[in-house]
Amino acid sequence: MNLTNKVILVLIGCAVLLSAVVLLVVFAYLSFVQSRQDQKTAAEKQVNNLSKKIIDYQTEHPGITSLSGKWKPDIIYRVYKQSSEKDKQWAAYYTFVELCIGCCNTVLHAWNRKLLDKNSFINQHEPFIKQLFRKHRLIIDDMVRREKYISNYIKDFRQNNGNFDISRNRPGPGRNQ
């Protein structure tokens, strides 16, 4: 075999190797894109399921949100004591708020990981979170003071969007007022 044939074989080998590398990169990229899309789909499904649970809970416990403006820090003891029907209502309300907080955490986590569509977040999820924070401000403020069940996602969201004072019926300083 002469030198020209060896050079041609090396060039063919390099071309095959380069083609394999290009195909590997393309398949890796397509796999990444598909995985990311699967994560987005799973996040949206989880958020929708939690939103449905909130609606279902409200349906099962009509008037549960009417307790929101009556929350006082010492009521937490009644939640765990449950010696009267009113205490059981407070426990149901507390459970509802925990469900709402779980939904907010899921949305904010998905948003932070860029798993939610920007328009969907700004037009649907963010206003929903703000509405929940305004409606249940008293108990959420109490939880923040006690450092109970409140994630950094919620703390940061509250800090970046102002005080959710229900008496003003709008969020404080921040985006999308």
TAQUIWO-V384919 format. One record per pair of residues at least 6 apart in sequence whose ideal C-beta (glycine too) atoms are under 6 Angstrom apart, sorted by the first residue. I is the first residue (numbers start at 1). J is the second residue. D is the distance in Angstrom with one decimal. If there is no record, write none. Layout:
# TAQUIWO-V384919
i: {I	I}
j: {J	J}
d: {D	D}
This chain:
# TAQUIWO-V384919
i: {39	40	43	43	46	47	47	50	50	54	57	57	61	64	64	64	67	68	68	71	71	73	75	78	78	79	79	79	81	82	82	97	97	100	101	104	104	105	105	107	108	108	109	110	111	130	133	134	134	137	137	143	143	144	160	161	161	162	162	162	162	163	164}
j: {115	115	110	115	106	106	107	103	106	99	96	99	92	92	93	96	93	135	136	138	139	142	90	87	90	90	91	94	87	88	91	136	139	132	149	129	154	151	153	125	153	157	153	116	121	171	164	164	166	164	166	149	150	150	174	171	174	171	172	173	174	172	171}
d: {5.6	4.9	4.0	3.9	5.8	5.7	5.5	4.0	5.7	5.8	5.5	5.9	5.2	5.8	5.5	5.3	4.4	5.3	5.1	4.1	4.4	5.0	5.5	4.4	5.1	5.2	4.8	4.7	5.8	5.4	5.5	5.3	5.2	4.9	6.0	5.0	5.9	5.0	5.6	4.8	3.7	5.8	5.9	4.9	5.3	5.2	4.0	4.5	4.9	5.0	5.4	5.6	5.1	5.2	5.9	5.4	3.8	5.4	2.3	4.5	4.7	4.2	5.8}
